Amino acid sequence: MTPSDRIRISSNTDTTLRGRGPPVRRALAHRPEPAGGAGALSPVRVPVRGAGAVGLSPVPSLGAAPWRRPGPRAHAGPVIGTRLARAALRAHRPAFVGTAVAALFAAAVVSSSTTVLTATSASGVSAADRRILTANGVGDIAAVLLIGSVYMSIFVVAATMGTAVTQQHRELALVRAIGARPGQVRRAVVLQALAAAVPAASAGCALGGGLLAPFWFHGMVDHGLIPASVPYRFSWLALPVCLAVAVVTSTLAAFLCSLRFSRLRPARALSEAATGRPGLGPLRAPLGVLAIAGAAVLSVLLSKQAPQDANAGAFLVLILFCVGAGLLGPRLIGPVAWAVSASVGRFGPSARLAVLNVRAQPRRFAAAVVPLVLVVGFGLTKIALRTTAHHVTGSAGSPGEVWLDAMGTGLYACFAAIASANTLAMISLERRRDLALLRVVGSQRRQLHAMAFWEALVVTATALLLGTAIALATLAPILTTTFGSPLPYVPWAVAAAIALATVALTATSTGVPVGVAVRGRAIDAVRG
């Protein structure tokens, strides 16, 4: 840390910092008081003069001792990082529970996909069964399931871990202001990710191998994709794969989320924690535009190919659109949410308050919308392909193909639901003090619940609009080459079911945390 990065603080300011939040308070609990205005987490304890003796900063457990350097600077980093990590885990339990749930589900799906792939490619399978597996494309199906589950696991775990770290920016800025070094902050964040991901990945591997993988395997047997003579075998290869996906993804996401923020000067970090980061960064916006442009160009090219080639490239178009939507985030979702909220704001004061919340926090609500856009886009693409084929030809495909599509869509829907529910719940719980202030000035609990419902409607409408646009752009080349028309056929009952399921998810993920946040006396929440 350079001298300019240190902020001299008085004892009164230190007392204020100790009361700002549990992570800051716990991180400072065993540290010396600031001596002469130096940072409390400084690795060199400054001598102070008191009662005729020169010693360390007056800490009851240390007493007076001669001035000394407490050893190499490297020893202070791990201790402080560990204390900060423990304090954050205790203070932000809901956020890390959500991250652990995401890692658990991701590990279960990756474990089951790996197990099915190894079971169907084992050397003990007879030649006759091998021919049936090859004819049904079981190896390709298992590989696609594994690749898709790894992609969704990376997306969901990174999104939930990133949101959990973003919620701590204010507290991390405070500990930077009192002397913590950037490396200590990053180490604390990575330790948090490890504490949440390692147990969850281990449990998810056992859950996937013990429950989900047998269900998948026997379902494929029942639908004629796998011969009944092929035995189910659990593969221990699933454990390192699960740990690699969940642990590496969560720690890397945590490190990247804290990297830039930890390098900021303390005053700038405090300002950005209060107002949010302006812009998308030098790489995120160009990459997002490039992904969407690439998806559009690929969609046009596929519309001129044979139906089989168009079907093979459709998944890549969908992934590129979703990656672009995730990278652009608030810049893409913000205008759509603004247009949706403009019509919602006419339905009373609770609706207007919800509109103001969405417009004031576009980056946070965009983090909840992106997973929903992904599941709506993917689900509509898969469902519309089957319903259009049945409408035009009278057949949606073989029972095995329909079952596989339903399973894949359900899994991706669960991934997106976990990511979106975690984000919405974190946003709602983070506003506990704001909700308490609204109650102090006269708002009733039912009005706050109504506000949460209108917020859920804005998020749902935004996700449905963008997800439908992505699905139509993905389906256009496939339907044009196969049926001669780019427009799909989706029954109204199916469309209504997708919309109602999305509303139920967002309303529950927003309403339940708000209900928890408004319990008790409002003045206690304001003071706390």
C-alpha positions in Angstrom: 0.0 0.0 0.0 1.4 3.4 -0.9 1.4 6.2 1.5 -1.3 8.0 -0.5 -3.6 5.0 0.0 -3.7 5.3 3.8 -6.4 7.4 5.3 -5.7 9.0 8.7 -8.7 8.5 10.9 -9.4 9.7 14.4 -10.6 7.5 17.3 -14.2 8.8 16.8 -14.1 7.8 13.2 -12.8 4.3 14.2 -15.7 3.9 16.6 -18.1 4.9 13.8 -16.5 2.3 11.4 -16.9 -0.4 14.0 -20.6 0.2 14.1 -21.1 0.3 10.3 -21.7 -3.4 9.7 -21.0 -6.9 11.1 -18.1 -7.7 8.7 -16.3 -4.5 9.6 -17.0 -4.8 13.3 -15.8 -8.4 13.5 -12.7 -7.8 11.4 -11.7 -5.0 13.8 -12.6 -6.9 17.0 -9.0 -8.2 17.6 -7.0 -5.4 16.0 -5.2 -2.6 17.8 -6.8 0.8 18.0 -5.4 3.3 15.5 -2.3 4.9 16.9 -1.7 8.4 15.9 -4.3 8.2 13.2 -2.6 5.2 11.3 -4.8 2.5 9.8 -5.9 -0.1 12.3 -4.9 -3.0 10.0 -1.5 -1.6 9.3 1.2 -4.4 9.6 3.5 -2.1 11.6 2.2 -1.1 15.0 3.1 2.5 15.7 4.5 3.3 19.2 2.5 5.5 21.5 3.5 7.2 24.7 1.3 6.8 27.7 1.8 6.8 31.5 5.5 7.4 31.0 6.2 4.3 28.9 6.6 3.7 25.2 4.7 0.6 24.0 2.2 -0.8 21.5 -1.2 0.7 20.9 -3.3 0.3 24.1 -5.1 -3.0 23.7 -6.1 -4.8 26.9 -4.9 -8.2 25.8 -1.5 -6.9 24.8 -0.4 -4.4 27.4 2.6 -2.2 27.1 5.6 -3.6 25.3 8.6 -2.2 23.4 8.1 -1.1 19.9 8.8 -3.9 17.3 7.8 -5.0 13.9 5.5 -8.0 14.1 7.3 -9.9 11.4 7.0 -10.1 7.6 4.0 -8.5 6.0 3.0 -11.8 4.5 1.9 -13.1 7.9 -0.7 -10.4 8.3 -2.5 -11.1 5.0 -3.8 -14.6 5.6 -5.0 -13.8 9.1 -6.9 -10.7 8.1 -8.3 -12.3 5.0 -9.6 -15.3 7.0 -11.2 -13.0 9.6 -12.9 -10.9 6.9 -14.1 -14.1 5.2 -15.6 -15.4 8.5 -17.3 -12.1 9.2 -18.8 -11.9 5.8 -20.1 -15.4 5.9 -21.8 -14.7 9.2 -23.2 -11.4 8.1 -24.4 -12.4 4.6 -25.8 -15.9 5.3 -28.7 -15.7 2.8 -26.3 -14.7 0.0 -23.9 -17.6 0.6 -26.7 -20.1 1.2 -28.0 -19.1 -2.3 -24.5 -19.6 -3.7 -24.2 -23.0 -2.0 -27.6 -24.1 -3.4 -26.5 -23.0 -6.9 -23.3 -24.9 -6.6 -25.1 -28.0 -5.2 -27.5 -28.2 -8.1 -24.8 -27.5 -10.6 -22.6 -30.3 -9.2 -25.6 -32.7 -9.1 -26.3 -32.1 -12.8 -22.7 -32.3 -13.8 -22.2 -35.5 -11.8 -25.3 -37.2 -13.4 -24.2 -36.1 -16.9 -20.7 -37.4 -16.4 -22.0 -40.7 -14.9 -24.5 -41.3 -17.8 -21.7 -40.5 -20.4 -19.3 -42.9 -18.8 -21.9 -45.7 -18.2 -22.9 -45.7 -21.9 -19.3 -45.6 -23.1 -18.0 -48.3 -20.8 -15.8 -51.1 -22.2 -18.1 -53.8 -20.8 -21.0 -52.9 -23.2 -21.6 -55.7 -25.8 -21.2 -55.1 -29.5 -24.9 -55.4 -30.1 -25.7 -52.9 -27.4 -23.0 -50.7 -28.7 -24.6 -50.6 -32.2 -28.0 -49.7 -30.6 -26.4 -46.9 -28.6 -24.6 -45.6 -31.7 -27.8 -45.7 -33.8 -29.8 -43.8 -31.1 -27.0 -41.2 -30.7 -26.8 -41.8 -27.0 -23.1 -40.8 -26.8 -23.8 -37.5 -28.5 -26.9 -36.9 -26.3 -24.9 -37.5 -23.1 -22.0 -35.3 -24.4 -24.5 -32.5 -25.2 -26.1 -32.9 -21.8 -22.6 -32.7 -20.1 -21.6 -29.6 -22.1 -24.9 -27.9 -21.5 -24.8 -28.6 -17.8 -21.2 -27.4 -17.5 -22.2 -24.2 -19.4 -25.2 -23.6 -17.2 -23.3 -24.4 -14.1 -20.6 -21.8 -14.9 -23.3 -19.3 -15.7 -25.4 -19.8 -12.6 -22.6 -20.2 -10.1 -20.7 -17.2 -11.4 -23.8 -15.1 -11.4 -24.8 -15.9 -7.8 -21.2 -15.6 -6.5 -20.8 -12.3 -8.3 -24.0 -11.0 -6.7 -22.9 -12.1 -3.3 -19.6 -10.3 -3.7 -21.2 -7.1 -5.1 -23.3 -6.9 -2.0 -20.2 -6.5 0.2 -18.6 -3.6 -1.8 -19.6 -1.1 0.9 -18.0 -3.1 3.7 -14.9 -4.0 1.6 -14.5 -0.3 0.9 -14.6 0.4 4.6 -11.9 -2.1 5.5 -9.8 -0.7 2.7 -10.3 2.8 4.2 -8.9 1.6 7.5 -5.8 0.0 6.1 -6.6 -3.4 4.5 -4.5 -4.1 1.5 -6.0 -5.1 -1.9 -4.5 -8.6 -1.6 -6.2 -9.1 1.8 -9.5 -8.1 0.4 -9.2 -10.5 -2.6 -8.0 -13.3 -0.3 -11.1 -12.9 1.9 -13.5 -13.0 -1.1 -11.8 -16.2 -2.5 -12.0 -17.9 0.9 -15.7 -17.1 1.0 -16.2 -18.7 -2.3 -14.3 -21.8 -1.3 -16.3 -22.1 2.0 -19.5 -22.1 0.0 -18.5 -24.2 -3.0 -16.4 -27.1 -1.7 -19.1 -28.6 0.6 -21.9 -27.9 -1.9 -19.9 -29.5 -4.8 -19.2 -32.6 -2.7 -22.8 -33.0 -1.6 -24.0 -32.3 -5.2 -21.8 -35.0 -6.6 -23.3 -37.6 -4.2 -26.8 -36.3 -5.0 -26.3 -36.5 -8.7 -24.7 -40.0 -8.7 -27.2 -41.4 -6.2 -30.5 -39.9 -7.4 -30.4 -37.9 -10.6 -28.1 -40.0 -12.7 -30.1 -43.3 -12.1 -33.3 -41.4 -12.9 -31.9 -40.1 -16.2 -30.4 -43.5 -17.1 -33.5 -45.6 -16.4 -35.6 -43.0 -18.2 -33.5 -43.4 -21.3 -33.9 -47.2 -20.9 -37.7 -46.9 -20.6 -37.9 -44.7 -23.8 -35.8 -47.1 -25.8 -32.7 -45.1 -26.1 -30.5 -47.4 -24.0 -30.8 -51.2 -24.1 -32.1 -52.8 -20.9 -29.0 -55.0 -20.8 -26.6 -52.1 -20.3 -26.0 -51.8 -16.6 -25.8 -48.5 -14.7 -22.4 -47.8 -13.2 -21.5 -44.8 -11.0 -18.2 -43.1 -12.1 -15.9 -41.6 -9.6 -14.7 -39.3 -12.4 -17.8 -37.2 -11.6 -16.2 -36.0 -8.3 -13.2 -34.2 -9.7 -15.3 -32.8 -12.6 -17.9 -31.4 -10.1 -15.2 -29.9 -7.9 -13.5 -28.4 -10.9 -16.7 -26.8 -12.3 -18.2 -25.6 -9.0 -15.0 -24.6 -7.1 -13.0 -23.1 -10.0 -16.1 -21.2 -11.3 -17.0 -19.7 -7.9 -13.5 -18.8 -6.9 -12.7 -17.3 -10.3 -16.0 -15.3 -10.3 -15.3 -14.0 -6.8 -11.7 -13.1 -7.6 -12.7 -11.2 -10.8 -15.6 -9.4 -9.0 -13.2 -8.2 -6.3 -10.1 -7.6 -8.5 -11.0 -4.1 -9.9 -12.8 -3.0 -6.7 -9.9 -3.9 -4.4 -7.5 -1.9 -6.6 -9.5 1.3 -6.2 -8.4 4.0 -3.8 -10.4 3.8 -0.6 -12.3 7.0 -1.2 -13.2 6.0 -4.7 -14.3 2.5 -3.5 -16.6 4.1 -0.9 -18.1 6.3 -3.5 -18.6 3.5 -6.0 -20.1 1.2 -3.4 -22.8 3.9 -2.7 -23.6 4.9 -6.3 -22.6 1.8 -8.3 -20.1 1.4 -11.1 -20.7 3.7 -14.1 -20.6 2.0 -17.5 -19.9 -1.6 -18.4 -16.1 -1.6 -18.7 -13.8 -1.5 -21.7 -14.2 -5.2 -22.7 -17.7 -6.1 -21.6 -19.7 -3.8 -24.0 -17.7 -4.7 -27.2 -17.8 -8.4 -26.4 -21.6 -8.2 -25.8 -22.2 -6.4 -29.1 -19.9 -8.8 -30.9 -21.9 -11.8 -29.5 -25.3 -10.4 -30.6 -24.0 -9.4 -34.0 -22.4 -12.8 -34.5 -25.7 -14.5 -33.5 -27.6 -12.4 -36.0 -25.2 -13.1 -38.8 -25.2 -16.8 -38.0 -29.0 -16.9 -38.0 -29.1 -15.4 -41.4 -26.5 -17.9 -42.8 -28.3 -20.9 -41.3 -31.6 -19.9 -42.9 -29.9 -20.7 -46.3 -28.6 -24.1 -45.2 -30.2 -27.6 -45.2 -32.6 -28.3 -42.3 -30.2 -30.7 -40.6 -27.4 -28.1 -40.6 -29.8 -25.4 -39.4 -30.9 -27.5 -36.5 -27.3 -28.2 -35.6 -26.3 -24.5 -35.5 -29.4 -23.3 -33.7 -28.0 -24.0 -30.2 -25.0 -21.9 -31.0 -27.2 -19.0 -32.1 -29.2 -19.3 -28.8 -26.0 -19.3 -26.7 -24.6 -16.3 -28.5 -27.7 -14.3 -28.0 -27.9 -15.2 -24.3 -24.2 -14.4 -23.8 -24.6 -11.1 -25.5 -27.7 -10.3 -23.3 -25.7 -11.2 -20.2 -22.7 -9.1 -21.1 -24.6 -6.0 -22.1 -26.8 -6.4 -19.0 -28.3 -3.0 -17.9 -27.6 -1.3 -21.3 -29.8 -3.9 -23.1 -32.3 -4.7 -20.4 -32.6 -1.2 -18.9 -34.5 0.4 -21.9 -36.9 -2.6 -22.0 -37.5 -2.4 -18.3 -38.0 1.3 -18.6 -40.7 0.9 -21.2 -42.4 -1.8 -19.2 -42.3 0.1 -16.0 -43.8 3.2 -17.7 -47.0 1.4 -18.2 -46.9 -0.3 -14.8 -46.5 3.0 -12.9 -50.1 4.0 -13.6 -51.5 1.5 -11.1 -51.1 3.4 -7.9 -48.4 4.5 -5.4 -47.0 0.9 -4.8 -46.6 0.5 -8.6 -44.9 3.9 -8.9 -42.5 3.0 -6.0 -41.7 -0.3 -7.7 -40.9 1.6 -11.0 -38.6 3.9 -9.1 -36.8 1.0 -7.5 -36.2 -0.7 -10.9 -35.0 2.4 -12.6 -32.7 3.3 -9.7 -31.0 -0.1 -9.7 -30.8 -1.3 -13.3 -27.6 -3.3 -12.8 -29.0 -5.3 -9.9 -32.4 -6.1 -11.6 -30.6 -6.9 -14.8 -28.7 -9.7 -12.9 -32.1 -11.2 -12.1 -33.6 -10.7 -15.6 -30.7 -12.4 -17.5 -31.3 -15.9 -16.2 -35.0 -15.6 -16.9 -34.2 -14.4 -20.4 -32.1 -17.5 -20.8 -34.7 -20.0 -19.7 -37.5 -18.2 -21.6 -35.5 -18.2 -24.8 -34.3 -21.8 -24.5 -37.7 -23.1 -23.3 -39.6 -21.4 -26.1 -37.1 -22.6 -28.7 -37.4 -26.2 -27.7 -41.2 -26.1 -27.1 -42.0 -24.2 -30.3 -40.0 -26.7 -32.4 -42.1 -29.6 -31.1 -45.4 -27.8 -31.3 -44.8 -26.4 -34.8 -43.7 -29.8 -36.0 -46.9 -31.4 -34.6 -49.0 -28.6 -36.0 -47.6 -29.0 -39.5 -46.8 -32.7 -39.8 -49.0 -34.2 -37.1 -46.0 -35.6 -35.2 -43.7 -34.0 -32.7 -41.0 -36.7 -33.0 -40.3 -40.0 -31.3 -41.2 -40.4 -27.6 -37.5 -40.6 -26.7 -36.8 -37.3 -28.4 -39.7 -35.6 -26.8 -38.7 -36.9 -23.4 -35.2 -35.7 -23.8 -36.3 -32.3 -24.8 -38.6 -32.1 -21.8 -35.8 -33.2 -19.5 -33.3 -30.7 -20.9 -35.7 -27.8 -20.8 -36.7 -28.7 -17.2 -33.0 -28.8 -16.1 -32.2 -25.4 -17.8 -35.3 -23.9 -16.3 -34.2 -25.1 -12.8 -30.7 -23.5 -13.4 -32.2 -20.2 -14.4 -34.8 -20.3 -11.6 -32.1 -20.8 -9.0 -30.0 -17.9 -10.4 -32.9 -15.5 -10.7 -34.4 -16.4 -7.3 -31.1 -16.0 -5.6 -30.6 -12.6 -7.1 -34.1 -11.3 -6.4 -33.9 -12.6 -2.8 -30.5 -10.9 -2.3 -31.8 -7.6 -3.6 -34.9 -7.8 -1.3 -32.9 -8.7 1.8 -30.3 -6.0 1.1 -33.1 -3.4 1.2 -34.1 -4.2 4.8 -33.2 -0.7 6.1 -34.9 1.0 3.1 -38.1 -0.9 3.7 -37.9 0.0 7.4 -37.6 3.7 6.5 -40.7 3.4 4.4 -42.6 1.9 7.3 -41.3 4.7 9.6 -42.7 7.4 7.3 -46.1 5.7 7.1 -46.1 2.9 4.6 -48.0 -0.2 5.5 -46.8 -3.8 5.1 -49.4 -4.6 2.5 -48.2 -1.6 0.4 -44.6 -3.0 0.6 -45.9 -6.4 -0.5 -47.7 -4.8 -3.4 -44.5 -2.9 -4.3 -42.6 -6.2 -4.4 -45.3 -7.8 -6.6 -45.1 -4.9 -9.1 -41.3 -5.3 -9.2 -41.8 -8.9 -10.0 -44.2 -8.1 -12.8 -41.7 -5.6 -14.3 -38.9 -8.2 -14.1 -41.2 -10.9 -15.6 -42.4 -8.7 -18.5 -38.9 -7.7 -19.4 -37.6 -11.3 -19.4 -40.6 -12.5 -21.5 -40.1 -9.8 -24.1 -36.4 -10.3 -24.5 -36.6 -14.1 -24.2 -39.3 -14.2 -26.9 -37.2 -12.0 -29.2 -34.2 -14.4 -28.8 -36.4 -17.5 -29.4 -37.9 -16.0 -32.5 -34.4 -15.1 -33.9 -33.1 -18.6 -33.1 -36.1 -20.4 -34.6 -36.3 -18.4 -37.8 -33.6 -20.2 -39.8 -34.7 -23.7 -38.5 -38.4 -23.1 -39.3 -37.6 -21.5 -42.7 -35.5 -24.4 -43.9 -37.8 -27.1 -42.5 -41.4 -25.8 -42.9 -41.0 -22.7 -45.2 -42.1 -20.1 -42.6 -40.1 -18.4 -39.9 -43.1 -18.1 -37.5 -43.6 -20.8 -34.9 -46.9 -22.2 -33.7 -47.3 -22.1 -29.9 -50.7 -22.9 -28.3 -52.0 -20.1 -26.1 -52.1 -22.6 -23.2 -48.4 -23.2 -23.4 -47.6 -19.5 -23.7 -49.8 -18.7 -20.7 -48.2 -21.5 -18.7 -44.7 -20.1 -19.3 -45.8 -16.6 -18.4 -47.6 -17.7 -15.2 -44.6 -19.9 -14.1 -42.3 -16.9 -14.6 -44.6 -14.6 -12.6 -44.9 -17.2 -9.8 -41.1 -17.5 -9.6 -40.3 -13.8 -9.5 -43.2 -13.0 -7.2 -42.2 -15.7 -4.7 -38.5 -14.8 -4.9 -39.3 -11.1 -4.2 -42.3 -11.4 -1.9 -40.9 -13.9 0.6 -37.7 -12.0 1.4 -39.7 -8.7 1.7 -42.1 -10.4 4.1 -39.1 -11.5 6.2 -37.5 -8.0 6.0 -40.6 -6.2 7.3 -41.1 -8.3 10.4 -40.4 -6.8 13.7 -40.2 -3.1 14.7 -39.2 -0.8 11.9 -37.1 1.5 14.1 -35.0 -1.4 15.2 -34.1 -2.2 11.6 -33.3 1.5 11.0 -30.9 1.6 14.0 -29.4 -1.8 13.2 
